[in-house]
Amino acid sequence: MFKGNTGAVNSVSFSPDGQTIASSGDDNTIKIWSLDGKELQTLNLQNTVLSIAFSPDAQTLASASGNDVILWHRATVDNLIAALKNPSVDVRRTAASALGNLGSQAKSAVPALTEALKDSDPGVRQNADSALKRISGLSK
């Protein structure tokens, strides 16, 4: 059973290979799931996510929130580190959050997350702080 979205679910998308599911909703998140219901990743946004869809190669997920359409590339630590410098607050917040979800696998992101603690957006700073704690094993 899939439990994780705290608000209404607005959209669900299956990856083209049928092995991954994405859900989005009123809680301003996109959740990525394995087919067996294990939550793999949570992307936190500023707005309600109205719709999501995988690209044909499953390497990109498109999300629509109000007037914004954002393309999320399948995350690698290096891609997420680069995204911490993106001009979009949503992208920076999500990158910091996603790095935290990777836990100890994202140890190479510690310097970039430490720098993100100086971001002008409080949400980015909060997500970076949380990510650093999860990477170091101080919180789950």
N, C-alpha and C positions, 0 to 999 in steps of 0.2 A: 504494500500500500504506500502511496506517495503522500507524505505529510511534510509540509514545509512552508508553503505560501500561507501568510497570515490574513490575507484579504481575498476577495473574489479573484478567481483565475479567469483572465480575459483571453488567453491564447495558449495553445499547446501545439508544438511542432515536433515531428519525428525526423531524425536525421535520415538522409537517403538510404543509408545501410540498415536502418531500423534498430540500431544498437543504442542510440542516445535519444533522450527526450528533453525538450526544453519547455518550461512553463513560465508564464508571466502574469502579472496581475496588479491589483490595486495596492499592494504593499510595496510598490516601486522596486520590485526585484525581478530578475530573470533567474530561474533555477535550472540547472543542468543535472539530469538524472541518468543513471544507468538503467537498462531495461528491467533490472531486478528491483528498482525503487531506491537505490542508494543515491543520496544527493552528492554530486561530484563537485559542484561549484555554485556559488551565488554571486550574481552581479547586482550591486546596489546602485540605483539611479535616483535622480531628483524627482522624477515624475512617474505617474502611473503608466505602465507599459501596456499599450492597447493591442499590439500584435507582434508576433515573432515568426521568422521563417528561416530555415537552413538553406544555404546555397547548394547547388547540385553536387558539389564535391565535399560537402559537410565541413569545410574549413572556415566558413563564415556564417554568422548568425546575424540577421537583420532585425532590429527592433524599432518599433514606432511608438513614440510618446508625444501626444499633442502635435506640434509642428516639427518635431525632430525625428529624423531617421538616423539611426546609428548602426554601423557595421562593426560587429565584434568578430575579430579573427581568433581562431582557436589559439588559446593562450599558451605561449611558452614563457618561461621566466624572462628571457631576453626581450620578447615583445612587450611584456607587462612593464618591465623596467623602462623601456622606451616610452610607453604610454603615460608614465608618470610626468612626462614633460609636455604632454599634449595640451593645446590651448583650451580644450573643452573640460570644464569642471567635472561633468559626468564621466568622461573617460578617465580622468585622473583619480576620481573617487573609486571607480570600478576597478581600475588597475591595482590600487592599494588594497582594496578588499579581496580581489582575486589572489594576490600574492599571499595574503594572510591565510586564505583557504588552502594554499599549497603547503603551508606549514614548513617543516624543516627542508622540504625540497627546494625552497626559495631562499636558502641562505645567501646566495650570491646577490640577492636584492637588498640586503641590509644597508649598504651605503646609500643606495637610491632612496630607500624608505626613510632613512635618517634625514636625508635632504628634504624629503616630502613633508617632514614635520614642520618645516618653515613655510609651507604653501600658504597662500593668502586665503584659501577656502578652509573653514573649520571642519567641514566634512572630510576633506582630503587628509587634514591633519589627524582627525580622529581615526579614520580608516588605516592610515599609516602606523599610528601608535598601536592599534589593535593587531595589525599584521606583524609588527615587530615582536609583540608579545607571543603571538601564535608561533612564529618562526622559532623563537627561542624556547618554546615549550612552556611559557609561563601561564598561558591560558588556552582554553579550547573553544 
